[in-house]
Amino acid sequence: ALEALRIVAILSSPAIPETAQAVWERIGMPGKVIDQRLPDAAAWGQYAAGATVTKGESLFPRIKI
């Protein structure tokens, strides 16, 4: 699941850069998500085993209607 989140963060970074960076940091990836390149992003198995995942506030809070 974390490998999939890594790829989603990279693919979504042009559209939602702040949120993608927040996901990137929460799953313990180093550097900036925007610096990642798409051909490299597609390679499975780049998520480091034993990386620390941190919990944070909701990335997409509910809208009260």
C-alpha positions as a printed Julia matrix, in Angstrom:
65×3 Matrix{Float64}:
   0.0    0.0     0.0
   2.84   2.41    0.79
   4.48   1.75   -2.57
   1.19   2.69   -4.25
   0.99   5.89   -2.17
   4.54   6.76   -3.25
   3.53   6.46   -6.91
   0.25   8.37   -6.41
   2.14  11.19   -4.68
   4.5   11.5    -7.66
   1.72  11.37  -10.25
  -0.47  13.89   -8.4
   2.3   16.37   -7.59
   1.78  18.61  -10.66
  -1.92  19.06   -9.8
  -1.81  19.19   -5.98
   1.83  19.87   -5.06
   1.35  20.71   -1.37
  -0.81  17.67   -0.67
   1.48  15.37   -2.65
   4.46  16.65   -0.64
   2.56  16.06    2.6
   1.89  12.44    1.58
   5.54  12.07    0.53
   6.77  13.26    3.92
   4.24  11.19    5.88
   5.33   7.96    4.24
   8.93   8.77    5.1
  10.36   9.47    1.64
  13.38  11.8     1.48
  13.59  14.99   -0.57
  10.86  16.63   -2.58
   8.19  14.76   -4.49
   8.29  17.3    -7.32
  11.92  16.33   -8.03
  10.91  12.74   -8.87
  10.71  11.72  -12.53
   7.89   9.68  -14.03
   9.94   6.85  -15.59
  11.59   6.26  -12.21
   8.27   6.57  -10.38
   6.76   3.61  -12.2
   9.43   1.22  -10.92
   7.98  -0.93   -8.16
  10.05  -1.56   -5.05
  11.57   1.86   -4.39
   9.92   2.27   -1.01
  12.54   1.58    1.65
  11.68  -1.21    4.05
  11.41   0.01    7.61
  10.67   3.63    6.7
   8.67   5.49    9.32
   5.09   6.5     8.55
   3.69   9.48   10.44
   0.07  10.34   11.07
  -1.12  13.87   10.48
  -4.21  15.96   10.02
  -6.65  15.06    7.28
  -5.32  15.97    3.86
  -8.83  16.55    2.51
 -11.08  17.74    5.35
 -14.84  17.37    5.05
 -16.75  20.36    3.81
 -19.69  21.32    6.01
 -22.77  22.03    3.96
